[in-house]
Amino acid sequence: MKLSGNTILITGGTSGIGLELTRQLHRNNTVIITGRDLGKLSRVRETFGSVQCIQSDVSDPAAIAALFEKVTREFPALNVLINNAGIMRKINLHDGTADLSDLTGEIDINLNGPIRMVTRFLPHLKKQVAPAIINVSSGLAFVPFPLSPIYSATKAGLHSFTQALRVQMRGTNVKVFELAPPGTETPLFRGDFDETDLGGMSGMDVVKMTKAALRGLEKDVLEIRPGLSNVLKLLSRVAPGFGVNMLAKASAVSLERMRAARA
């Protein structure tokens, strides 16, 4: 994949991996980002004057439809879609009082969002000269993190969807990539978790991770697994139980607290 001269739409581009992708891509490409927070969008616009910022919510089908109309009208050369928007939460499944509608919020954003974005934008992308779809999953697509069962399930689902999409795109000019980052030092990685939850684990530097991701795209590596994600993929094949137990051990204190709180 050529990393210059593209028109790129990045969902969730105001922080974390999305923001770093914006930082590393905007000089040689036309970059459009979306986000839900107008304040964060304004700060990105001030930092990178050339980046186009649009308020949108990937969990809302109507917002996706409006985004499609706006972007394809104002940026008809759009040829790259990066589905990056996502949330990650600590979920205690012992808690029988959880709001069932809120419980699946990660599915609406992390899985339903990319599926709907791909479906809506695909007819346009197929008309372009060098189109690409990049779905940002996670190393947790291969081995789940017990403290984040819904997040892990969404990323496993996105991994499966991306594989199926890639097969369906055979015979077209659309390249389908998956970026499966390891734990990366971003607001998402730290947001809902403390040191006890993570067992002292630190994430991969976001700049380093993004550079590795872009090298993979440039070499047409269809499933990009920087850092620890390669290990998790291997464990999912040869010792899946060991992989789950390894992540459970890192958060053993928090898991015990969850059990005790609802005993």
C-alpha positions as CSV (number, residue, x, y, z in Angstrom):
1,M,0.0,0.0,0.0
2,K,1.3,3.4,-0.9
3,L,1.4,5.8,2.1
4,S,1.2,9.1,0.2
5,G,-1.3,10.8,-2.0
6,N,-4.3,9.1,-0.4
7,T,-7.5,10.6,1.0
8,I,-8.0,8.9,4.3
9,L,-10.9,8.7,6.7
10,I,-10.0,7.8,10.3
11,T,-12.8,7.2,12.9
12,G,-11.9,8.0,16.4
13,G,-9.0,10.3,15.4
14,T,-8.9,12.6,18.3
15,S,-6.9,10.5,20.7
16,G,-4.7,7.5,21.1
17,I,-3.9,5.4,18.1
18,G,-6.2,7.4,15.9
19,L,-4.5,10.6,16.8
20,E,-1.0,9.2,16.2
21,L,-2.1,7.8,12.8
22,T,-3.3,11.3,12.0
23,R,0.0,12.8,13.1
24,Q,2.1,10.4,11.0
25,L,-0.1,10.4,7.9
26,H,-1.3,14.0,7.5
27,R,1.8,15.5,5.8
28,N,1.6,13.3,2.7
29,N,-2.1,12.6,2.5
30,T,-5.5,14.3,2.9
31,V,-6.7,13.1,6.3
32,I,-10.2,13.4,7.6
33,I,-11.0,12.4,11.2
34,T,-14.2,11.8,13.1
35,G,-14.9,11.9,16.8
36,R,-17.8,12.6,19.2
37,D,-16.2,15.4,21.2
38,L,-16.2,18.8,19.6
39,G,-13.6,20.2,21.9
40,K,-11.1,17.4,21.0
41,L,-11.9,17.9,17.3
42,S,-11.1,21.6,17.6
43,R,-7.8,20.9,19.3
44,V,-6.8,18.5,16.5
45,R,-7.8,21.1,13.9
46,E,-5.6,23.7,15.7
47,T,-2.6,21.3,15.9
48,F,-2.8,20.0,12.3
49,G,-4.3,22.8,10.2
50,S,-4.7,20.6,7.2
51,V,-6.7,17.8,8.9
52,Q,-10.4,17.9,8.3
53,C,-12.5,17.2,11.4
54,I,-16.1,16.0,11.5
55,Q,-18.2,15.3,14.5
56,S,-19.8,11.8,14.1
57,D,-20.7,8.7,16.1
58,V,-20.0,5.3,14.7
59,S,-22.6,3.7,17.0
60,D,-25.3,5.7,15.3
61,P,-26.4,4.4,11.8
62,A,-28.0,7.8,10.9
63,A,-24.7,9.5,11.7
64,I,-22.8,7.1,9.5
65,A,-25.2,7.8,6.6
66,A,-24.8,11.5,7.1
67,L,-21.0,11.1,7.3
68,F,-21.0,9.2,4.1
69,E,-22.9,11.9,2.2
70,K,-20.7,14.7,3.5
71,V,-17.3,13.0,3.0
72,T,-18.0,11.6,-0.5
73,R,-19.4,14.9,-1.6
74,E,-16.6,17.0,-0.3
75,F,-13.8,14.5,-0.7
76,P,-14.7,12.3,-3.7
77,A,-11.1,11.0,-3.9
78,L,-11.6,9.2,-0.6
79,N,-9.8,5.8,-1.0
80,V,-8.8,4.7,2.5
81,L,-11.0,3.9,5.4
82,I,-9.5,3.3,8.9
83,N,-12.0,1.9,11.4
84,N,-10.2,2.9,14.6
85,A,-13.0,4.2,17.0
86,G,-13.4,2.1,20.0
87,I,-14.0,2.0,23.8
88,M,-12.7,-0.5,26.4
89,R,-14.3,-1.0,29.8
90,K,-13.8,-3.1,32.9
91,I,-17.0,-5.3,33.2
92,N,-17.9,-7.3,36.3
93,L,-20.1,-10.1,35.1
94,H,-20.9,-11.0,38.8
95,D,-22.9,-7.8,39.0
96,G,-26.5,-8.7,38.3
97,T,-27.7,-5.1,38.5
98,A,-25.9,-4.0,35.3
99,D,-27.9,-1.9,32.8
100,L,-28.4,-4.4,30.0
101,S,-28.7,-1.7,27.3
102,D,-25.4,-0.1,28.5
103,L,-23.7,-3.4,28.9
104,T,-23.3,-3.9,25.1
105,G,-22.1,-0.3,24.4
106,E,-18.7,-1.7,23.2
107,I,-20.4,-3.9,20.7
108,D,-22.2,-0.9,19.2
109,I,-19.0,1.1,18.8
110,N,-16.3,-1.5,18.3
111,L,-18.0,-4.1,16.2
112,N,-21.3,-2.7,14.8
113,G,-19.6,0.6,13.9
114,P,-16.9,-0.9,11.6
115,I,-19.4,-3.3,10.0
116,R,-21.8,-0.5,9.2
117,M,-18.9,1.9,8.0
118,V,-17.5,-0.8,5.7
119,T,-20.9,-1.6,4.3
120,R,-21.8,2.1,3.6
121,F,-18.5,3.2,2.2
122,L,-17.6,0.0,0.2
123,P,-19.4,0.9,-3.0
124,H,-17.6,4.2,-3.1
125,L,-14.2,2.7,-2.3
126,K,-14.5,0.1,-5.0
127,K,-14.6,2.9,-7.6
128,Q,-11.2,4.3,-6.5
129,V,-7.8,3.4,-8.0
130,A,-6.1,2.2,-4.9
131,P,-8.7,1.6,-2.1
132,A,-8.0,0.1,1.3
133,I,-9.9,-0.7,4.4
134,I,-7.9,-1.0,7.7
135,N,-9.8,-2.4,10.7
136,V,-8.1,-1.8,14.0
137,S,-8.8,-4.8,16.2
138,S,-6.5,-5.8,19.1
139,G,-4.1,-8.5,20.3
140,L,-7.1,-9.4,22.6
141,A,-8.9,-10.6,19.5
142,F,-6.7,-13.7,19.9
143,V,-6.7,-14.1,23.7
144,P,-9.3,-12.4,25.8
145,F,-8.6,-10.2,28.8
146,P,-10.9,-11.4,31.6
147,L,-11.5,-7.9,33.0
148,S,-12.8,-6.7,29.6
149,P,-14.9,-9.6,28.3
150,I,-17.2,-7.5,26.0
151,Y,-14.2,-5.6,24.5
152,S,-12.4,-8.8,23.9
153,A,-15.4,-10.3,22.2
154,T,-15.9,-7.3,19.9
155,K,-12.2,-7.5,18.8
156,A,-12.5,-11.2,18.1
157,G,-15.6,-10.5,16.1
158,L,-13.9,-7.7,14.2
159,H,-11.0,-10.1,13.4
160,S,-13.4,-12.7,12.0
161,F,-15.4,-10.0,10.0
162,T,-12.1,-8.7,8.5
163,Q,-11.1,-12.2,7.4
164,A,-14.5,-12.8,5.8
165,L,-14.4,-9.3,4.2
166,R,-11.0,-10.0,2.7
167,V,-12.2,-13.2,1.1
168,Q,-15.2,-11.4,-0.4
169,M,-13.0,-8.7,-1.8
170,R,-11.0,-11.1,-3.8
171,G,-11.2,-10.2,-7.5
172,T,-11.7,-6.5,-6.6
173,N,-9.1,-3.8,-6.1
174,V,-9.9,-3.3,-2.4
175,K,-7.1,-4.3,0.0
176,V,-8.4,-5.3,3.4
177,F,-5.9,-4.9,6.4
178,E,-6.2,-5.7,10.0
179,L,-4.1,-3.9,12.6
180,A,-4.1,-5.8,15.9
181,P,-2.2,-3.6,18.4
182,P,-1.0,-4.9,21.7
183,G,-1.7,-3.0,24.8
184,T,-0.6,0.5,23.8
185,E,0.0,3.5,26.1
186,T,-3.1,5.5,25.2
187,P,-6.1,7.0,27.1
188,L,-8.0,3.8,26.2
189,F,-5.4,1.5,27.8
190,R,-5.3,3.5,31.0
191,G,-8.8,4.9,31.2
192,D,-10.9,2.3,33.1
193,F,-8.0,0.5,34.7
194,D,-5.5,0.9,37.5
195,E,-2.2,-0.7,38.3
196,T,-3.9,-3.6,40.1
197,D,-6.0,-4.3,37.1
198,L,-3.0,-4.4,34.8
199,G,-0.7,-6.2,37.2
200,G,2.0,-3.7,36.5
201,M,1.9,-4.2,32.8
202,S,3.0,-1.3,30.6
203,G,1.8,-0.8,27.1
204,M,3.8,-0.4,23.8
205,D,4.7,3.2,23.0
206,V,2.0,4.6,20.7
207,V,4.5,6.3,18.3
208,K,6.5,3.1,18.0
209,M,3.4,1.0,17.5
210,T,2.0,3.3,14.8
211,K,5.3,3.3,12.9
212,A,5.3,-0.5,13.0
213,A,1.8,-0.5,11.7
214,L,2.6,1.8,8.8
215,R,5.6,-0.3,7.8
216,G,3.3,-3.2,7.7
217,L,0.8,-1.4,5.5
218,E,3.6,-0.3,3.2
219,K,4.7,-3.9,2.8
220,D,1.1,-5.1,2.2
221,V,1.1,-7.2,5.4
222,L,-2.6,-8.0,5.7
223,E,-2.6,-8.9,9.4
224,I,-0.3,-6.5,11.3
225,R,0.5,-7.7,14.8
226,P,3.1,-5.4,16.5
227,G,4.9,-6.4,19.7
228,L,3.0,-8.7,22.1
229,S,0.2,-9.3,19.7
230,N,2.4,-11.7,17.8
231,V,2.8,-13.7,21.0
232,L,-1.0,-13.7,21.7
233,K,-1.7,-14.9,18.2
234,L,0.8,-17.8,18.6
235,L,-0.7,-18.7,22.0
236,S,-4.2,-18.7,20.6
237,R,-3.1,-21.5,18.2
238,V,-0.8,-23.6,20.4
239,A,-1.9,-23.0,24.0
240,P,-5.1,-21.0,24.2
241,G,-5.8,-21.9,27.8
242,F,-2.3,-20.8,28.8
243,G,-2.9,-17.4,27.2
244,V,-6.1,-16.7,29.0
245,N,-4.6,-17.8,32.3
246,M,-1.6,-15.6,31.7
247,L,-3.8,-12.5,31.4
248,A,-6.0,-13.6,34.3
249,K,-2.9,-13.9,36.5
250,A,-1.9,-10.3,35.7
251,S,-5.3,-9.1,37.0
252,A,-5.9,-11.8,39.7
253,V,-6.3,-9.3,42.5
254,S,-9.0,-7.4,40.6
255,L,-10.8,-10.5,39.6
256,E,-10.9,-11.7,43.2
257,R,-12.3,-8.3,44.3
258,M,-15.1,-8.7,41.7
259,R,-16.0,-12.1,43.0
260,A,-15.9,-10.9,46.6
261,A,-18.0,-7.8,45.9
262,R,-20.9,-10.0,44.7
263,A,-20.5,-13.1,46.9
